[in-house]
Amino acid sequence: MNFFKSCFCIQPCGTSGRRGRLLWNTNAGRHVSGEFSMAAVQANYPIEDKNQIESGSLSLEDCGPLGTFVGIYDGHGGHETAQYITNHLFLHLKRFTSEEHTNTMSADILRRAYQATEEGYLSLVTGQWAVKPQLAAVGSCCLVGVISEGTLYVANLGDSRAVLGRLVRTTGEVLAVQLTEEHNAAIESVRQELHSLHPDDPEVVVLVRNIWRVKGIIQISRSIGDVYLKKTEFNREPLPPKFLLNEPFSTPFLSSEPAILVQELQLEDQFLIFASDGLWENLDNQEAVDIVRRNPNTRSARKLVKAALQKAATKREMRYSDLESVDNHARRHFHDDITVIVVFLDSNLIRAAISKKGPSLPDVTTLPPSSSSSSAASSSCSSSSYMIN
């Protein structure tokens, strides 16, 4: 039986809308554990972000709610890898759960789905090399969340981010809890990890115009795609010189191994924010949570994107109305693509899942710790969570 029976699938348009205005795409609706709100705005032309939400359930009498899948895919160098992930990752999840004869998610199934997607994209690049060699230089961050029977699974590659809004009952505040670590060379622990993997390469990370980049080219250290930095046979002409390294390599410079968090949801958990780094460049975690707290409805994602754009305009000493008038082809100079999905959580369904499960997991299990683990992500784990890197 398939893991999900019904679904929503939302794609940012990126090419429609009135010229010279912000190209918005918004949507909203219900998932099996509550409501969702989605918004995206274009910066690159065409937009390189893709997003996805799929939700379904079996008979509530038999199994209870089965799951909700959320995906944020922040492409770079083009939209092709992000589109490939949209078309394949969720299908791999369904296939692996079917093969396991189970209707529940696991960290292992998530990891296998990521790896199958990476291998599939590599096969695409190999088959298209003679006619579309540029596909080797396209990649994507990949942030996925799955809510299944009261348990939250989050897998991440790159620098998109998932943040939980959790109610503090004694004060009525909703605090931001960062759930993901970011794989970006700007983070010292990521640079240390890269140096440990490439001890004989003093230029594995290079400071370029005050920005740390892997091999002086790319900021992120984990992704789907970016085959030219993973397989030396694709680091050659006819790729443009900016992608070419001076020496062949045997150890990949980028990894496709996701960091995975598994966490039992609590009654205090109000909502989840999944977003590409275009949002987090302009809003911090608590600012984002406060905006959703003030707008607990299906327009909350749009509110987040607009707040980020207003911040981006202020940084350039512009008004929001000035930003709206920027030509679509020039917008990337002012802000990044921004994609946000807010998933609201139904406390009644969480309560039912907690009652069904009985005793919770052991306090904390970490298998195994990664040198790139951020303290924010690690400290955010509740007493019923574990992280796998």
N, C-alpha and C positions, 0 to 999 in steps of 0.2 A: 504493500500500500504506500502511496506517495506521502512524503513528509508533510507537504502542504496541498490542500485540495482546491483552494481558491486564492486568487492573488490580485494585487494591484501592481502595476509597473509604470513608473513615472520617469520621463526623460526630459531634461532641460531642452528647450527648443534651440536656442543659440543662433538661429538664422531667421526667425520671424519677428514681427513687431515693427513699429514705425522707425524708420531710419533716424538716428540722432537722439533716440530716447533709450533709457535703460531697458534691456530686453529681459523681462521678467517671465518666470514660469512658476506658478504656484498651484498647489493642489492640497486637498485635505480629505479626510474620511475616517473610517473605523478600521482598526486591526483587531485581532482576536483578544488582545489584552487591554483595549481602550481605544483612544483616538490618536490620529497623527496629523501633523502639519508639515508641509514641505514648501521650500522656496529656493529658487536658484536665480542668479543674475550673471550675465555674460561679461567677461573682460577680454579673453582671447577670442579671436574670430577665425574659425568657429569656436564655440565653447569647448573646453577640454574636460570639464567635469561631467560625470554621469552619476545617476543615483537610481536607487531601486528600493521598493518596499513590497514584500510579498507576505500574505497572511492567510491562514486558513485553520480549520479545526475539523476534527472527527466528531462523532457523536459525543455530545457532552455527557450523556449517561454512561458511555463506555470508557472514555479516556480523558475527558476534560479538554481544555484548550491545548492545542498541540504546538503552536508556535507562530512567531512573527520574525521575519527576516528583513534586515535593513542593510543597505550597502551604499557607501560613499566612495566613488572612484575618481580621484583627482589626477587626471592625465597631465603629461608634460611631453613636449616635442611633437604633439599631435593628439588627436582624440581616439586613435585606433585601438590602443591597448585598453583604455577605459571602456570602449564599446565592446571589445572582446570579453572583458570580465563580466560586463552586464549580460552578455549572451550566454556565458558558460558557467560561471562560478556557482550560481544557485542550482543549476541543473546537475552539477557534480555533487552538491550536497544531497539533493534528492536521490541521485543514483546510489551514493554510498550508504545512505540510511536504508534504502531498499535492500541493498546487498547484505546489510547487517541484520535484516529482518527485525528492525526496531523502529519505533516511531519517536525516539528521543535523540536529541543532539548530544554530541560529545566533543571534547577538544580534539581528539584524534580524527574524527570525521571532518572537522573544520580544517585541520592541518592538511589532510589528504586532498580536500577540495581546492585549497590554495595551490598545492603542488601540482595537481592535475591541470589547473588553469595556467600555471607557469609553463608546464611542459607543452600544453596545447599551443600557447602563444609562440614558444620556441619552434614548434613544428610549422606554424604559419610563416614565421620569418624565414625558416629554411626553405620552404616551398616557394616563397615569393622573392627570394634574394635576387634572382636574375632580373626581375621586372620591377620590384619595389624594395630596393635595399634600404630605403629610409626607415622601414618598419623596425629595423634593428636598433634605431636610435630613439624609438618611442617607448615610453613606459608610463606607469601609473602607480600612485599610492593606492592602498586598498584597505578600507575600514569596513568591517562587517560586525553587526550585532544580531544575535538570535535570542529571542525570549521563548523559552520552552518550559511549560509546566512549573512556573515560578523560579526558574533558573535563568540567569543572564549569561550569555557567552559573548565575548568580544574578542575579535581577532584584528590585528593591525599591522600594516606595513607602511612606512613613510611617516608623514607629519600631519595627517588628519587627526581628529581628536573626538573622543566620546566623553561626555560629562554627565554625571547624574545629579539631579536635584533631590536632596533628601531633607525631609522635614525634621526639625528639632522641636519635639513636642513641648518642652519646657518653656521655650521662648516664642514659638510660632514662626521662627525663621526657616528659610529653606537654604541650605548650604550647598555649595558646589563641591562635588567629589570627582576629581579627574580619574578616569578609568584606564586610560591608555598612556603608554610611553611613546615618545616620538623618536623616530630614527632620522635625525638630522645632524649634520656635521657641526652645526652651531653649538651642540651640546658636548661638553668635554668628555663625558663618559662614552659617547659614540665615537669621538676621535680616538680615545684610548683603545676601544674595541678594534677599530680599523688598524691602528698601529700594531696591536697584538696579532692580528691576522696576517699582516704584511710587515714583519719586523725588518726586512731587508730593503724596504722601500720608504725612504725618508719623505717622499713626496706623495704618499698615499692620500694625505689631506693637505690642501694648499690654501692659504689665505689669499683670496682674489678680490681686490677692491673692498677689503674689510669684511668679506663674507667667506666662511670656511666652505670649501667644496672638495668632494671626493675626486682625486686626480685633477683638481682645478676645474672640474666641469659641472658637477651636479651636487646639490646640497644634501639630498637624502641618501641613506645608506642601505635601505631595503625597499624593494618594489617588485611589482610584476612587470616583465618586459625589460627594457634597457639592456638588450642582449649584447650590445657592443661592449659593455663593461663586465659581462659575465662569461662570454665565450670569445677567446682571442681570435678565432677564425672569422668572426664578424667585425673585428676592429680593423678594417682595411678599406681601401677604395672599392666602390665609388662613394663611400660616406664622405661628407665634407671634412676638411682638415681639422675643424674644431673638435671633432669626435675622436680623432686618431691619436693613439698613444705611441710613444717612441719605441717601446720594447714590447715583445709578446709577453703574455702572462699566463700562469697556470692556475692561480687562485682567483676566483671571481672577486671583483671589487665591491659588488652589491650582492645582497642576499635576498632570497624570496621566502625565508623562514619567518612566519608571522609570530608576533608576541600574542599570547592568548590568555585572557582572563576568564575565569569561571566563578560566578558569584550568585549566591542565593539572594533573591529579592526580599526586601523587608517591607512591612506595612508602611513605614515612613517614606519609602521611595515614591516620589511623585511623578517624575518624568525623566527622559533621557534626551540629550542633545547630541546628535551626530553631525559633524560638519567638517568641510575641507578647511585647509589652513587659511584660506582667504578670510574666513570669519575671525579666526583666532589671532590673526595679525593686527586686528583692530579692537577686539573685545577680550577681556580676560574672563576666566571661568565664572567668577561670581557675578560680573556684569551681565553675562549671558543668562545665567540662572535667574537673576533678578528681573530681567525683561520678560522671561517666560512666566515667572511668578505673577507679574503684574498683568499678563495677557494670557491667561490659561484657556486659550481657545484655538480654533483652527487657523487663526492668522498669526500665531506666535512666531512661526518660522520667518514669515515676511517681516515682522517687527525686528527680528534679529538681524536679518540681512540689511534692512534699511538703517539700523543703528550703526552697523559696521561701515556702510557707505558714507554715512554722515561723518564718522570718525576719519575715514579716508579723505574726504573732502577737506576737513579741517586741517589735516596734516599738510595739505597743499595750499592752505590759505584760500580755500574756495568755499562756496556755498553748495548745498546739496543740489540746488537748481542748476548751478554751473556744471556740476558733474553730469547731470542728465543731458546736457547739450553736447557733451564730448562725442565725437564721431565713433561709431562702433569699432572701426578698425584701429583706433588710437586709445581705446579705453584701458588696455593693459598697462599703460604708462601710469595710470592713476590708482588701480586696484587689481586684485586677482579675481579669477572666477570664484564665486562664492556659492556653495551648495549647503543647505541645512535641512535636516529632518528632525523634528521634535516628536517623540513618542511618549504619549501620556499613559500612565499605568493605572489600571483599575484595581483599587485596594481590595475589593471583594474577591476578585480572581486570585490575587496574591494570597489572601487569607485562606482561600480554599486549597491552594497548592501547598501552603505551609501545613495545614491540617492533614492533608493526604500523606505528606512525606514523613511526618513525625519528627524524630530527633534530627538535628541539623548535622552538617558535616563537621569533622574535626576543626579545631580552631583555625589554623593557617597551614597550608601546604604549598611550598614553592618548588617547582620542578623544571629544570634546575635554574638558579639565578643567572641572569645575563649581565655582563659588565655594562650593558647599555641601559639597564633598568633605571628609570627615574625615580627619585624619592617620592615625587607626587603620586605616581601610579602605585608604587608599593605601599605607601601609607594609606591609600584610599581603600585598600581591601578590608572588607568587614570581617567579622569573626567567622563568617561562613563563605570564605572565598579562597581561591588560589590562582596563582599566575604561572604560566608556562612560557618560557622564552626559547 
